Amino acid sequence: MSHPLPTPTTHAGHLHATPPVDNTPPTRSKVTGGLAALACAACCALPLLIAAGVLTGAGAAILEKTLLAVSAGLVVLALGMWWLHRRRDVQRAAVAGGAGCGCGGGGCGC
């Protein structure tokens, strides 16, 4: 008959404290997202520019496609920067959390 293994306990006075992970987007990602929103708002303002006589129909069509592409590219760029920031932060936290104890790698030496 097999018995379940006992759960490992921590030694007295020895705690594994992992540094907090920052989940907020970095400033550069916020700025890029804001620029994407601005490009999207400019795209929504095209009918008003046509009605005011500032743009022609053909110019508005070209500008619309360009603004949509720029907006999509900026959104992808902002999300990529946020992902990289989060990935680096998690890696730093993992390295800092396992460096003091020796628990990283094969086994726990605590």
Contact map, one row per residue, 1 for C-alpha under 8 A:
11100000000000000000000000000000000000000000000000000000000000000000000000000000000000000000000000000000000000
11110000000000000000000000000000000000000000000000000000000000000000000000000000000000000000000000000000000000
11111000000000000000000000000000000000000000000000000000000000000000000000000000000000000000000000000000000000
01111100000000000000000000000000000000000000000000000000000000000000000000000000000000000000000000000000000000
00111110000000000000000000000000000000000000000000000000000000000000000000000000000000000000000000000000000000
00011111000000000000000000000000000000000000000000000000000000000000000000000000000000000000000000000000000000
00001111100000000000000000000000000000000000000000000000000000000000000000000000000000000000000000000000000000
00000111110000000000000000000000000000000000000000000000000000000000000000000000000000000000000000000000000000
00000011111000000000000000000000000000000000000000000000000000000000000000000000000000000000000000000000000000
00000001111101100000000000000000000000000000000000000000000000000000000000000000000000000000000000000000000001
00000000111111100000000000000000000000000000000000000000000000000000000000000000000000000000000000000000000001
00000000011111000000000000000000000000000000000000000000000000000000000000000000000000000000000000000000000000
00000000001111100000000000000000000000000000000000000000000000000000000000000000000000000000000000000000000000
00000000011111110000000000000000000000000000000000000000000000000000000000000000000000000000000000000000000001
00000000011011111000000000000000000000000000000000000000000000000000000000000000000000000000000000000000000000
00000000000001111100000000000000000000000000000000000000000000000000000000000000000000000000000010001000000000
00000000000000111110000000000000000000000000000000000000000000000000000000000000000000000000000010000000000000
00000000000000011111000000000000000000000000000000000000000000000000000000000000000000000000110110000000000000
00000000000000001111100000000000000000000000000000000000000000000000000000000000000000000000100110000000000000
00000000000000000111110000000000000000000000000000000000000000000000000000000000000000000000100000000000000000
00000000000000000011111000000000000000000000000000000000000000000000000000000000000001001100100000000000000000
00000000000000000001111100000000000000000000000000000000000000000000000000000000000001001000000000000000000000
00000000000000000000111110000000000000000000000000000000000000000000000000000000000001000000000000000000000000
00000000000000000000011111000000000000000000000000000000000000000000000000000000000000000000000000000000000000
00000000000000000000001111101100000000000000000000000000000000000000000000000000010011000000000000000000000000
00000000000000000000000111111100000000000000000000000000000000000000000000000000110010000000000000000000000000
00000000000000000000000011111110000000000000000000000000000000000000000000000000000000000000000000000000000000
00000000000000000000000001111111000000000000000000000000000000000000000000000100100000000000000000000000000000
00000000000000000000000011111111100000000000000000000000000000000000000000001110110000000000000000000000000000
00000000000000000000000011111111110000000000000000000000000000000000000000000100000000000000000000000000000000
00000000000000000000000000111111111000000000000000000000000000000000000000000000000000000000000000000000000000
00000000000000000000000000011111111100000000000000000000000000000000000001101100000000000000000000000000000000
00000000000000000000000000001111111110000000000000000000000000000000000001100100000000000000000000000000000000
00000000000000000000000000000111111111000000000000000000000000000000000000000000000000000000000000000000000000
00000000000000000000000000000011111111100000000000000000000000000000001001000000000000000000000000000000000000
00000000000000000000000000000001111111110000000000000000000000000000011101100000000000000000000000000000000000
00000000000000000000000000000000111111111000000000000000000000000000001000000000000000000000000000000000000000
00000000000000000000000000000000011111111100000000000000000000000000000000000000000000000000000000000000000000
00000000000000000000000000000000001111111110000000000000000000000011011000000000000000000000000000000000000000
00000000000000000000000000000000000111111111000000000000000000000011001000000000000000000000000000000000000000
00000000000000000000000000000000000011111111100000000000000000000000000000000000000000000000000000000000000000
00000000000000000000000000000000000001111111110000000000000000000010000000000000000000000000000000000000000000
00000000000000000000000000000000000000111111110000000000000000110011000000000000000000000000000000000000000000
00000000000000000000000000000000000000011111111000000000000000000000000000000000000000000000000000000000000000
00000000000000000000000000000000000000001111111110000000000000000000000000000000000000000000000000000000000000
00000000000000000000000000000000000000000111111111000000000100010000000000000000000000000000000000000000000000
00000000000000000000000000000000000000000001111111100000000000000000000000000000000000000000000000000000000000
00000000000000000000000000000000000000000000111111110000000000000000000000000000000000000000000000000000000000
00000000000000000000000000000000000000000000111111111110000000000000000000000000000000000000000000000000000000
00000000000000000000000000000000000000000000011111111111100100000000000000000000000000000000000000000000000000
00000000000000000000000000000000000000000000001111111100000000000000000000000000000000000000000000000000000000
00000000000000000000000000000000000000000000000111111110000000000000000000000000000000000000000000000000000000
00000000000000000000000000000000000000000000000011111111000000000000000000000000000000000000000000000000000000
00000000000000000000000000000000000000000000000011111111000000000000000000000000000000000000000000000000000000
00000000000000000000000000000000000000000000000011011111101100000000000000000000000000000000000000000000000000
00000000000000000000000000000000000000000000000001001111111100000000000000000000000000000000000000000000000000
00000000000000000000000000000000000000000000000001000011111110000000000000000000000000000000000000000000000000
00000000000000000000000000000000000000000000000000000001111111000000000000000000000000000000000000000000000000
00000000000000000000000000000000000000000000000000000011111111100000000000000000000000000000000000000000000000
00000000000000000000000000000000000000000000010001000011111111110000000000000000000000000000000000000000000000
00000000000000000000000000000000000000000000000000000000111111111000000000000000000000000000000000000000000000
00000000000000000000000000000000000000000000000000000000011111111100000000000000000000000000000000000000000000
00000000000000000000000000000000000000000010000000000000001111111110000000000000000000000000000000000000000000
00000000000000000000000000000000000000000010010000000000000111111111000000000000000000000000000000000000000000
00000000000000000000000000000000000000000000000000000000000011111111100000000000000000000000000000000000000000
00000000000000000000000000000000000000000000000000000000000001111111110000000000000000000000000000000000000000
00000000000000000000000000000000000000110110000000000000000000111111111000000000000000000000000000000000000000
00000000000000000000000000000000000000110010000000000000000000011111111100000000000000000000000000000000000000
00000000000000000000000000000000000000000000000000000000000000001111111110000000000000000000000000000000000000
00000000000000000000000000000000000100100000000000000000000000000111111111000000000000000000000000000000000000
00000000000000000000000000000000001110110000000000000000000000000011111111100000000000000000000000000000000000
00000000000000000000000000000000000100000000000000000000000000000001111111110000000000000000000000000000000000
00000000000000000000000000000000000000000000000000000000000000000000111111111000000000000000000000000000000000
00000000000000000000000000000001101100000000000000000000000000000000011111111100000000000000000000000000000000
00000000000000000000000000000001100100000000000000000000000000000000001111111110000000000000000000000000000000
00000000000000000000000000000000000000000000000000000000000000000000000111111111000000000000000000000000000000
00000000000000000000000000001001000000000000000000000000000000000000000011111111100000000000000000000000000000
00000000000000000000000000011101100000000000000000000000000000000000000001111111110000000000000000000000000000
00000000000000000000000000001000000000000000000000000000000000000000000000111111111000000000000000000000000000
00000000000000000000000000000000000000000000000000000000000000000000000000011111111100000000000000000000000000
00000000000000000000000001011000000000000000000000000000000000000000000000001111111110000000000000000000000000
00000000000000000000000011001000000000000000000000000000000000000000000000000111111111000000000000000000000000
00000000000000000000000000000000000000000000000000000000000000000000000000000011111111100000000000000000000000
00000000000000000000000000000000000000000000000000000000000000000000000000000001111111110000000000000000000000
00000000000000000000000011000000000000000000000000000000000000000000000000000000111111111000000000000000000000
00000000000000000000111010000000000000000000000000000000000000000000000000000000011111111100000000000000000000
00000000000000000000000000000000000000000000000000000000000000000000000000000000001111111110000000000000000000
00000000000000000000000000000000000000000000000000000000000000000000000000000000000111111111000000000000000000
00000000000000000000110000000000000000000000000000000000000000000000000000000000000011111111100000000000000000
00000000000000000000100000000000000000000000000000000000000000000000000000000000000001111111110000000000000000
00000000000000000000000000000000000000000000000000000000000000000000000000000000000000111111111000000000000000
00000000000000000000000000000000000000000000000000000000000000000000000000000000000000011111111100000000000000
00000000000000000111100000000000000000000000000000000000000000000000000000000000000000001111111110000000000000
00000000000000000100000000000000000000000000000000000000000000000000000000000000000000000111111111000000000000
00000000000000000000000000000000000000000000000000000000000000000000000000000000000000000011111111100000000000
00000000000000000110000000000000000000000000000000000000000000000000000000000000000000000001111111110000000000
00000000000000011110000000000000000000000000000000000000000000000000000000000000000000000000111111111000000000
00000000000000000000000000000000000000000000000000000000000000000000000000000000000000000000011111111111000000
00000000000000000000000000000000000000000000000000000000000000000000000000000000000000000000001111111111000000
00000000000000000000000000000000000000000000000000000000000000000000000000000000000000000000000111111100000000
00000000000000010000000000000000000000000000000000000000000000000000000000000000000000000000000011111111000011
00000000000000000000000000000000000000000000000000000000000000000000000000000000000000000000000001111111000111
00000000000000000000000000000000000000000000000000000000000000000000000000000000000000000000000001101111111111
00000000000000000000000000000000000000000000000000000000000000000000000000000000000000000000000001101111111100
00000000000000000000000000000000000000000000000000000000000000000000000000000000000000000000000000000011111000
00000000000000000000000000000000000000000000000000000000000000000000000000000000000000000000000000000011111100
00000000000000000000000000000000000000000000000000000000000000000000000000000000000000000000000000000011111110
00000000000000000000000000000000000000000000000000000000000000000000000000000000000000000000000000000111011111
00000000000000000000000000000000000000000000000000000000000000000000000000000000000000000000000000001110001111
00000000011001000000000000000000000000000000000000000000000000000000000000000000000000000000000000001110000111
